[in-house]
Amino acid sequence: MTLYAAGGNDAIDATFRNPPVCTKHILHPEQFLSDRRDPETVTLRSVASADWRLIGDNVLGEFGIRSLLEQHVGAFDAQRVAQAWNGDRYHVYERGTNGPTGLIWETAWEDEHSAADFKKLYQQVLARRNVGGSVDQTANRVLVIQSDDQTFIALAKK
């Protein structure tokens, strides 16, 4: 509806030629149409350990982050913070088969203030889930290292 209202069939055709690449584009079509900015690329380094194997490598996007936060901090704060998402990537590791798991997740935000808001909310998520880990901010980026296995946390911080 927003596409058609913005430019009729030409806007719809243009969107098919250059489609959305993230949930932010879909959730905010007015931004997508007027000032399309693709998400920042986030690259994670691998954990250097023969004991831990990578079992997941993906992104959550704005919608995924909003959904995750809603479970622990409420819909209003989740939506308010998630709309400033500007990129992310996560790696999930497992030690052995059916062993402990670990998460390394870096998020990028529109600005440092938005990153600080996410950091604060995600610290609440860790506390409410009673999961070990750390949440650290550098400029507009937030790095989450999460596991109940202290060995993984130490490896991920190297």
C-alpha positions in Angstrom: 0.0 0.0 0.0 2.8 2.4 0.9 4.6 1.7 -2.3 1.6 2.3 -4.5 0.7 5.5 -2.6 4.2 6.7 -3.0 4.4 6.3 -6.8 1.9 3.9 -8.2 3.1 1.0 -10.4 6.4 2.7 -11.1 7.3 2.5 -7.4 6.3 -1.1 -7.2 8.3 -2.0 -10.3 11.4 -0.1 -8.9 11.1 -2.1 -5.7 11.1 -5.4 -7.6 14.2 -4.3 -9.5 16.0 -3.2 -6.2 14.2 -5.2 -3.4 14.6 -4.7 0.3 17.6 -6.5 1.8 16.6 -6.4 5.5 13.5 -6.3 7.7 14.1 -2.6 8.4 13.3 -1.8 4.8 10.0 -3.7 5.1 9.0 -2.4 8.5 9.7 1.2 7.5 8.8 1.5 3.8 8.7 5.3 4.0 12.5 5.3 4.8 13.1 2.7 2.2 11.5 4.8 -0.4 12.9 8.2 0.6 16.4 7.5 1.9 17.3 3.9 1.4 20.4 2.9 3.4 21.5 -0.7 3.5 22.6 -2.1 6.8 26.3 -1.9 7.9 28.2 -5.1 7.3 29.3 -6.8 10.5 32.1 -9.3 10.3 32.9 -11.5 13.2 36.2 -13.3 13.8 36.1 -17.0 14.5 36.8 -18.5 17.9 40.2 -20.2 17.7 39.6 -23.5 19.4 39.4 -27.1 18.2 37.0 -27.8 21.1 34.3 -25.4 19.8 32.6 -25.7 16.4 30.6 -23.0 14.6 26.9 -24.2 14.4 25.2 -20.9 13.5 26.1 -17.8 11.4 23.3 -15.3 10.6 21.7 -12.0 11.4 18.6 -11.1 13.4 17.7 -7.8 11.8 15.4 -5.2 13.3 12.4 -7.6 13.4 14.4 -10.4 15.1 15.9 -8.0 17.7 12.5 -6.5 18.4 11.0 -10.0 18.9 13.9 -11.1 21.1 13.7 -8.0 23.3 9.9 -8.1 23.6 10.1 -11.4 25.4 12.1 -9.8 28.2 11.6 -6.0 28.4 8.2 -5.3 26.8 6.9 -4.2 23.4 7.3 -0.5 23.8 11.0 -0.5 24.7 11.8 -3.3 22.3 10.3 -1.4 19.3 11.8 1.9 20.4 15.3 0.5 20.6 15.2 -1.9 17.6 14.1 0.7 15.1 17.7 2.2 15.4 19.2 -1.1 14.2 21.8 -0.7 11.5 23.3 -4.2 11.1 24.3 -7.3 13.0 25.8 -10.8 12.8 25.9 -13.6 15.2 27.9 -16.8 15.6 26.7 -19.7 17.7 29.3 -22.3 18.9 29.0 -25.7 20.5 31.6 -27.7 22.4 31.3 -31.4 21.5 28.0 -32.9 20.6 25.1 -31.6 22.7 27.6 -29.8 24.8 27.5 -26.2 26.1 26.9 -23.4 23.6 28.2 -19.9 23.2 27.1 -16.8 21.4 29.1 -14.0 19.9 26.8 -11.3 18.5 27.8 -7.9 17.2 25.2 -5.2 16.5 25.5 -1.9 14.7 23.3 1.1 15.5 22.5 4.4 13.9 24.4 6.3 16.6 26.2 5.8 20.0 23.1 6.8 21.9 21.1 4.0 20.2 23.9 1.5 20.9 23.9 2.5 24.6 20.1 2.0 24.7 20.5 -1.5 23.3 23.4 -2.3 25.6 21.3 -1.4 28.6 18.3 -3.4 27.5 20.4 -6.5 26.6 22.1 -6.4 30.0 18.5 -6.7 31.4 17.9 -9.7 29.1 21.0 -11.5 30.3 20.0 -10.9 33.9 16.4 -12.0 33.5 17.6 -15.2 31.6 20.3 -15.8 34.2 22.9 -16.4 31.5 26.5 -15.5 31.8 28.2 -13.2 29.5 29.2 -9.6 28.7 27.7 -6.7 26.7 30.3 -4.1 25.6 29.9 -1.0 23.5 32.4 0.7 21.2 31.0 3.8 19.4 27.8 2.6 17.6 28.6 -1.1 18.0 27.6 -3.5 20.8 29.4 -6.9 21.2 27.5 -9.6 23.2 29.4 -12.7 24.4 27.0 -15.1 26.0 27.5 -18.6 27.5 27.2 -20.4 30.8 30.6 -21.8 30.0 33.4 -19.5 31.3 35.9 -21.1 29.0 33.9 -20.0 26.0 33.6 -16.4 27.3 37.4 -16.3 27.8 38.1 -17.6 24.3 35.6 -15.2 22.7 37.2 -12.2 24.4 40.7 -13.0 23.1 
